[in-house]
């Protein structure tokens, strides 16, 4: 189970950790934390040293009711960060968290390897064609609506069945555009209630029917801290619990703010298997 990242094969038969590097002022957990180049580089270096196989860079907060960011502003935020990280850590595999094809294209030309799209190509009609032409691995997430509207779009008859139908349709469309390496992301917290998030987690192994690698992104999300009555800053323990559950249910990528703890969960899980 390999994906081709700018000519480098990344083996996902063994689970990998993706570290989150947000260059946004309003991310729910680490928005506005990195004020200059040295702080961004320090965080990137820390995550790589702790075991991140991929750094996921985003410049548009996708939290519920997130502020709209123009395409120009997103480009101005994200491209310099991609170039900066690769200048100092040239072997880094970078994923770009965007739903805009022009942002994806600019970042891949700047050296990024993977496109991570919260909308599965539904918010930009040119995204799938662009990714196909770039020959980049593509992470497609399940979401309804936009970050501004998704909290109202949680009416499902059978959420897992409807998500599997969504993925089958989006995967077929991606294949039509020549996208070879696809990873699916259930989109915890996106157009899902607290109870629906846990239903999806409890049935996560069913997504293996797609035959594609599965990403689990639950790091410090509200499905943890709202359940426990705390806040994102106190949600690391819950994150580690759900990362472990995700691994046991087949996840091959953990997208996290806290790389060290996720990497340790992977090591323990693999030791148990061996």
C-alpha positions in Angstrom: 0.0 0.0 0.0 2.2 2.8 -1.4 1.5 6.4 -2.5 3.8 8.3 -4.8 4.9 11.5 -3.2 7.0 13.5 -5.8 8.7 10.3 -6.9 9.2 8.9 -3.3 7.1 5.9 -2.3 5.5 6.2 1.1 4.5 2.8 2.5 1.1 3.0 4.3 1.0 -0.7 5.1 2.5 0.6 8.4 0.5 3.5 9.9 2.0 6.9 9.6 1.5 10.2 11.4 0.7 13.5 9.7 1.5 16.6 11.7 -0.7 19.7 11.4 1.0 23.0 10.7 -1.7 25.8 10.6 -0.7 29.2 9.3 -4.1 30.6 10.1 -5.1 33.1 12.8 -8.3 31.4 13.7 -7.7 27.6 13.9 -9.7 26.1 16.8 -6.6 24.9 18.6 -3.4 26.5 17.3 -4.6 29.5 15.4 -2.2 32.4 15.5 0.4 30.5 17.6 3.2 30.8 15.0 4.1 34.5 14.6 7.2 34.4 12.5 9.3 32.1 10.4 11.4 30.8 13.3 8.4 29.7 15.2 6.9 27.9 12.1 10.3 26.2 11.5 10.7 25.2 15.1 7.3 23.5 15.1 7.9 21.8 11.7 11.3 20.6 13.0 9.8 19.3 16.2 7.1 17.3 14.4 9.6 15.8 12.1 11.9 14.8 14.9 9.0 13.3 16.8 8.1 11.0 13.9 5.8 12.8 11.5 6.0 11.3 8.0 4.0 14.1 6.5 3.5 17.8 7.4 0.0 19.0 6.6 -0.1 22.8 6.0 -3.3 24.8 5.9 -4.2 28.4 5.5 -8.0 28.3 5.7 -9.6 27.3 9.0 -12.3 24.7 8.4 -13.7 24.8 11.9 -17.5 25.2 12.1 -18.6 28.8 11.1 -15.0 29.6 10.1 -14.3 33.0 8.6 -14.2 33.1 4.8 -10.7 33.6 3.4 -10.2 34.7 -0.2 -8.2 32.6 -2.6 -5.6 35.4 -2.9 -5.2 35.6 0.9 -4.9 31.8 1.1 -2.2 31.8 -1.5 -0.3 34.6 0.2 -0.4 32.7 3.5 0.5 29.2 2.4 2.9 29.2 -0.5 5.7 31.0 1.5 5.3 28.5 4.3 5.7 25.6 1.9 8.8 27.1 0.4 10.2 27.9 3.9 9.7 24.4 5.3 11.3 22.8 2.2 14.2 25.2 2.2 15.1 24.1 5.7 13.8 20.5 5.6 14.1 19.6 1.9 13.1 15.9 2.4 9.8 16.7 4.0 6.6 15.3 2.4 4.2 18.2 2.5 0.4 17.9 2.2 -1.7 20.9 1.4 -5.0 21.3 3.2 -7.1 23.2 0.7 -10.3 22.8 -1.3 -9.1 25.2 -4.1 -7.5 23.9 -7.2 -5.3 27.0 -7.8 -3.9 26.8 -4.2 -3.2 23.1 -4.7 -1.5 23.7 -8.0 0.7 26.6 -6.7 1.7 24.6 -3.7 2.6 21.5 -5.6 4.7 23.6 -8.0 6.4 25.0 -4.9 7.3 21.4 -3.8 4.3 20.0 -1.9 3.4 16.4 -2.6 -0.2 15.7 -1.5 -3.5 17.5 -1.8 -5.8 17.2 1.2 -9.3 18.4 0.3 -12.1 18.6 2.9 -14.7 18.7 0.1 -13.7 15.8 -2.1 -13.7 18.1 -5.1 -17.2 19.4 -4.6 -16.2 23.0 -3.7 -14.1 23.6 -6.8 -15.1 22.0 -10.0 -11.5 22.1 -11.3 -10.0 20.3 -8.3 -10.1 16.7 -9.5 -8.8 17.6 -13.0 -6.0 19.7 -11.5 -4.9 16.9 -9.1 -5.0 14.4 -11.9 -2.7 16.6 -14.0 -0.4 17.1 -11.1 -0.1 13.4 -10.4 -0.4 14.1 -6.7 -1.9 11.7 -4.1 -5.3 13.0 -3.1 -7.0 12.9 0.3 -10.8 13.2 -0.1 -12.8 13.9 3.0 -16.6 13.5 3.7 -18.4 16.8 4.3 -21.7 18.4 3.5 -21.9 22.1 2.5 -19.1 24.4 3.6 -17.4 25.2 6.9 -19.9 28.0 7.2 -23.0 25.8 6.7 -22.0 22.3 7.6 -23.4 22.4 11.2 -26.9 22.6 9.9 -26.5 19.6 7.5 -26.5 16.6 9.8 -29.8 14.9 8.8 -28.9 11.3 7.7 -31.1 8.2 7.5 -28.0 5.9 7.8 -24.9 8.0 8.1 -22.3 5.3 7.4 -24.2 3.9 4.4 -24.6 7.5 3.0 -20.9 8.2 3.5 -19.9 5.0 1.7 -22.1 6.0 -1.2 -20.5 9.4 -1.2 -17.0 7.9 -1.3 -17.9 5.4 -4.1 -19.1 8.3 -6.2 -16.2 10.6 -5.5 -13.6 7.9 -6.0 -15.1 7.0 -9.4 -15.0 10.7 -10.3 -11.4 11.0 -9.2 -10.4 7.9 -11.2 -11.9 9.5 -14.3 -9.5 12.4 -13.9 -6.5 10.1 -13.6 -6.0 10.3 -9.8 -4.2 7.1 -8.9 -3.3 7.5 -5.2 -6.4 8.2 -3.1 -6.8 8.3 0.7 -10.2 8.7 2.3 -11.0 10.7 5.4 -14.4 10.2 7.2 -14.4 13.9 8.2 -15.0 13.7 12.0 -16.6 16.9 13.1 -17.7 17.9 9.6 -21.5 17.9 9.1 -21.9 15.4 12.0 -23.3 15.6 15.4 -21.5 14.4 18.5 -23.4 11.1 18.4 -22.9 10.7 14.7 -19.1 11.1 15.1 -19.0 8.2 17.6 -21.3 6.1 15.4 -18.8 6.6 12.5 -15.9 5.8 14.8 -17.6 2.7 16.0 -18.0 1.4 12.4 -14.8 2.8 11.0 -13.6 -0.7 9.8 -16.5 -0.7 7.3 -14.7 1.9 5.2 -12.1 -0.7 4.3 -14.6 -1.9 1.7 -13.2 0.9 -0.5 -9.8 -0.8 -0.6 -8.1 2.6 0.0 -6.0 3.9 2.9 -8.0 5.5 5.6 -7.1 8.8 7.4 -8.4 9.5 10.9 -8.4 13.2 12.0 -9.8 13.6 15.4 -7.0 15.6 17.1 -8.4 17.7 20.0 -11.8 18.0 18.2 -15.1 18.9 19.9 -16.3 15.2 19.7 -13.7 14.7 22.5 -13.9 17.8 24.7 -17.6 18.4 24.5 -18.2 14.8 25.5 -15.8 15.2 28.5 -16.8 18.8 29.4 -13.4 20.3 28.8 -11.7 22.2 26.0 -9.3 21.6 23.2 -6.3 22.3 25.4 -7.3 19.4 27.7 -8.2 16.9 24.9 -4.8 15.2 24.3 -5.7 12.1 26.4 -9.0 11.7 24.5 -7.2 12.2 21.2 -4.7 9.4 22.0 -7.6 7.1 23.0 -9.4 7.7 19.7 -6.2 7.5 17.7 -5.6 4.0 19.2 -9.2 3.0 18.4 -8.7 4.3 14.8 -5.5 2.2 14.4 -7.3 -0.9 15.6 -10.1 -0.2 13.1 -7.8 0.1 10.2 -6.6 3.7 9.9 -3.3 4.1 8.1 -2.8 7.9 8.7 -3.3 9.8 11.9 -3.6 13.6 11.4 -2.6 15.3 14.6 -1.4 18.3 16.4 0.7 16.2 18.9 3.0 14.0 16.9 5.0 12.4 19.7 1.9 10.9 21.4 0.4 9.7 18.1 3.8 8.1 17.1 3.9 6.3 20.4 0.4 5.0 19.9 1.5 3.6 16.5 4.6 2.0 18.0 2.5 0.3 20.7 -0.2 -0.8 18.3 2.5 -2.3 16.0 4.2 -4.0 18.9 0.9 -5.6 19.8 0.4 -6.9 16.3 4.0 -8.4 16.1 
